[in-house]
Amino acid sequence: MSEYEFCKVEREGRLTIVTINRPEVMNSLHPPANFELANVFDSFAQDMDQWVAIVTGAGDKAFSAGNDLKYQAAGNPITIPPSGFAGLTARYDLTKPVIAAVNGLAMGGGFEIALACDLIVAAETAVFALPEPKVGLAALAGGLHRLPREIGLKKALGMILTARRVTAAEGQTLGFVNEVAKPGEALAGAKKLAAQILECSPMSIRASKEAVYRGLMEPSVKAALEAQTKYDAVRAMFRSEDLIEGPMAFAQKRPPQWKGR
């Protein structure tokens, strides 16, 4: 385990687990924590041996309460790394999957961190909201844009304009939560999902993720189909050893030995 000042990083095989570690302030984030997390996810992105990441919060009360308002109210300068809140909300070139294990409150920026992840596993006790309007702010770290794209305009505005709180069960019904776990078991549920992903070729996973996200920015399915062969991760998949290993393992009736290259 690597312990930083504001987070903990564990590696279990090909899996990186990042725990926001400020439980005394409900895992809210201030600039020093954001820049530290940005460095952590920079390292994850560059580490060829790490294929999937999970982000969670310390303790059982909060995933993250978002921006540290007391730090801001004290007159401290507010700066954000180029990769965004928690080093994730403006990170658009990461083709490795990231799973949010939401163990409690995910408020404001905390919810935006979860939305920036590819999958969300939430404990039954988790609560989600974008309450920024109640303190004179707006969810400008991606929440106002990701939520409508994930659950539809009217449903998203129903949350955004009222700043109301949503349970994990409702989040699953709305469509932004993938799985609901028992209290205290969000991380275990996220690890189970990660294990399923790690059974697949990491080259295929990266190509699939990039094709999905970039394809959504194309004007039509036809345009997306025509553009996808130009995407970096798709090209890397077709050049990889895994492209040969997968069919060979299938033919030989054995588990594939993925190389990730």
C-alpha positions in Angstrom: 0.0 0.0 0.0 1.2 3.5 -0.8 -0.1 6.1 1.6 -0.2 9.7 0.5 -1.3 12.6 2.6 -4.9 12.7 1.4 -5.4 9.2 -0.2 -4.3 5.6 0.0 -3.3 3.5 -3.0 -3.4 -0.3 -3.0 -2.5 -2.6 -5.9 -4.0 -6.1 -6.1 -2.6 -7.7 -9.2 -3.7 -5.6 -12.1 -6.2 -3.6 -10.0 -5.4 -0.3 -8.4 -7.6 0.8 -5.5 -7.6 4.6 -4.7 -9.2 5.6 -1.4 -9.9 9.2 -0.7 -8.6 9.6 2.9 -10.1 12.7 4.5 -12.8 11.1 6.6 -12.7 13.9 9.2 -14.2 16.2 6.5 -16.4 13.6 4.9 -13.7 13.0 2.2 -14.3 16.5 0.8 -11.5 17.7 -1.4 -9.4 20.9 -1.4 -6.7 21.8 -4.0 -3.8 19.9 -2.3 -6.0 16.7 -2.4 -7.1 17.3 -5.9 -3.5 17.7 -7.2 -2.4 14.6 -5.2 -5.2 12.6 -6.8 -4.3 13.9 -10.2 -0.7 12.6 -9.7 -2.1 9.2 -8.6 -4.3 8.8 -11.7 -1.4 10.0 -13.9 0.6 7.2 -12.5 -2.2 4.7 -13.0 -2.7 5.8 -16.6 1.0 5.3 -17.3 1.5 2.0 -15.5 1.4 -0.8 -18.1 0.9 -3.4 -15.4 -2.3 -1.7 -14.0 -5.4 -2.3 -16.0 -8.5 -1.3 -13.9 -8.9 1.2 -11.1 -11.5 1.6 -8.3 -12.0 4.9 -6.4 -13.7 4.9 -3.0 -13.8 6.9 0.2 -12.4 6.2 3.7 -14.9 5.2 6.3 -18.6 4.3 5.9 -20.2 7.7 5.9 -19.0 9.4 2.7 -17.6 8.6 -0.7 -16.9 12.3 -1.0 -18.9 15.4 0.2 -17.4 17.3 -2.8 -15.6 20.6 -2.6 -14.1 21.5 0.9 -16.3 24.6 1.5 -14.7 25.4 4.8 -11.3 25.5 3.1 -12.7 27.8 0.4 -14.5 30.0 3.0 -11.3 30.6 4.8 -10.0 32.5 1.8 -7.6 29.9 0.5 -6.9 30.0 -3.2 -9.0 27.5 -5.2 -7.2 25.9 -8.0 -8.0 22.7 -10.0 -5.5 20.4 -11.8 -5.9 20.2 -15.6 -7.4 16.7 -15.2 -10.2 18.1 -13.0 -11.7 17.5 -9.6 -10.0 14.4 -8.0 -7.8 14.2 -11.1 -10.8 12.6 -12.9 -13.6 14.9 -14.0 -11.6 16.5 -16.9 -9.5 13.4 -17.7 -10.7 12.5 -21.2 -7.9 10.4 -22.6 -8.0 7.5 -20.0 -9.0 4.3 -21.8 -8.5 2.1 -18.8 -11.8 1.5 -16.9 -12.4 3.2 -13.5 -15.1 2.0 -11.1 -16.6 4.2 -8.3 -17.3 2.3 -5.1 -19.7 4.7 -3.5 -19.9 3.8 0.2 -21.9 6.8 1.5 -22.6 10.4 0.7 -21.6 11.5 -2.9 -22.5 15.2 -2.8 -21.6 17.8 -5.4 -18.1 17.2 -6.6 -18.2 13.8 -5.0 -21.1 12.9 -7.2 -19.2 14.4 -10.2 -16.3 12.1 -9.4 -18.6 9.1 -9.5 -20.2 10.3 -12.8 -16.7 10.6 -14.3 -16.1 6.9 -13.6 -17.2 4.3 -16.1 -19.2 2.2 -13.6 -20.8 3.0 -10.2 -21.4 0.4 -7.5 -23.2 2.0 -4.6 -24.0 0.8 -1.1 -27.7 0.8 -0.1 -26.8 3.7 2.3 -25.3 5.8 -0.5 -26.9 9.2 -1.3 -26.3 11.3 -4.4 -27.0 15.0 -5.0 -25.8 18.1 -6.8 -26.6 20.6 -4.0 -24.4 23.5 -5.3 -27.3 25.9 -5.9 -28.1 25.8 -2.2 -24.7 27.4 -1.5 -24.6 29.7 -4.4 -22.5 27.5 -6.7 -23.1 25.2 -9.7 -21.9 21.7 -10.5 -19.4 22.8 -13.1 -17.0 19.8 -12.7 -19.0 17.8 -15.2 -22.2 17.0 -13.3 -24.4 19.4 -15.3 -23.2 17.7 -18.5 -22.7 14.1 -17.6 -25.9 13.5 -15.7 -28.3 14.6 -18.6 -26.3 12.4 -21.0 -26.6 9.4 -18.7 -30.3 9.6 -17.5 -31.9 12.1 -19.9 -32.6 15.8 -19.8 -35.9 16.0 -17.7 -34.8 13.5 -15.1 -31.4 15.2 -14.7 -33.0 18.7 -14.4 -35.3 17.3 -11.8 -32.3 16.6 -9.7 -30.2 19.6 -10.7 -32.8 22.3 -10.3 -34.1 21.1 -6.9 -30.7 19.9 -5.5 -32.6 16.9 -4.2 -31.0 13.8 -2.7 -31.3 10.5 -4.5 -30.8 7.1 -2.9 -28.7 4.3 -4.4 -31.9 2.4 -5.3 -33.3 5.4 -7.2 -30.0 6.0 -8.8 -30.1 2.5 -10.2 -33.7 3.1 -11.5 -32.7 6.4 -13.0 -29.7 4.7 -14.7 -26.5 6.2 -13.3 -25.9 3.4 -10.7 -24.9 0.0 -12.1 -25.2 -2.1 -9.0 -26.5 -1.6 -5.4 -24.6 -3.5 -2.7 -25.4 -4.1 1.0 -24.0 -1.5 3.5 -20.3 -1.8 3.7 -20.0 -3.9 0.6 -19.6 -1.3 -2.2 -15.9 -2.0 -2.5 -16.4 -5.7 -2.6 -19.0 -5.3 -5.3 -16.6 -3.0 -7.3 -13.9 -5.6 -7.0 -16.2 -8.3 -8.3 -16.9 -6.1 -11.4 -13.2 -5.4 -11.8 -12.5 -9.1 -11.7 -15.0 -9.7 -14.6 -13.3 -6.9 -16.6 -9.9 -8.4 -15.9 -11.0 -11.7 -17.5 -11.1 -9.8 -20.8 -8.3 -8.5 -23.0 -7.2 -5.1 -21.6 -6.6 -4.1 -25.2 -10.2 -4.9 -26.1 -11.5 -3.1 -23.1 -9.6 0.0 -23.9 -10.6 -0.1 -27.5 -14.3 -0.6 -26.5 -14.2 2.3 -24.0 -12.6 4.7 -26.4 -15.0 3.7 -29.2 -18.1 4.2 -26.9 -17.1 7.6 -25.6 -15.7 9.0 -28.8 -18.5 7.5 -30.8 -21.1 9.4 -28.8 -19.5 12.6 -30.0 -20.0 11.6 -33.7 -23.1 13.0 -35.4 -24.4 9.5 -36.3 -23.9 5.8 -35.9 -22.6 5.7 -39.5 -20.0 8.4 -38.7 -19.0 6.6 -35.5 -18.5 3.3 -37.5 -16.4 5.1 -40.0 -14.3 6.9 -37.4 -13.6 4.1 -34.9 -10.8 2.4 -36.9 -8.8 5.7 -36.5 -9.0 5.7 -32.7 -5.7 5.1 -30.9 -6.9 2.3 -28.6 -8.6 0.5 -31.5 -5.5 0.6 -33.6 -3.4 -0.6 -30.7 -5.8 -3.6 -30.2 -5.3 -4.6 -33.9 -1.5 -4.5 -33.5 -1.5 -6.3 -30.1 -0.3 -9.8 -29.1 -3.7 -10.2 -27.4 -5.4 -10.2 -30.8 -3.5 -13.5 -31.6 -3.7 -14.9 -28.0 -7.5 -14.6 -27.7 -8.5 -16.8 -30.7 -5.5 -19.2 -30.0 -6.7 -19.7 -26.4 -10.2 -20.3 -27.6 -9.1 -22.9 -30.2 -6.9 -24.6 -27.6 -9.7 -24.5 -25.0 -7.6 -22.8 -22.3 -7.8 -19.5 -20.4 -6.1 -16.7 -22.4 -2.9 -15.2 -21.0 -3.4 -11.5 -21.7 -0.3 -9.4 -22.2 -1.9 -6.0 -22.5 0.3 -5.2 -25.4 
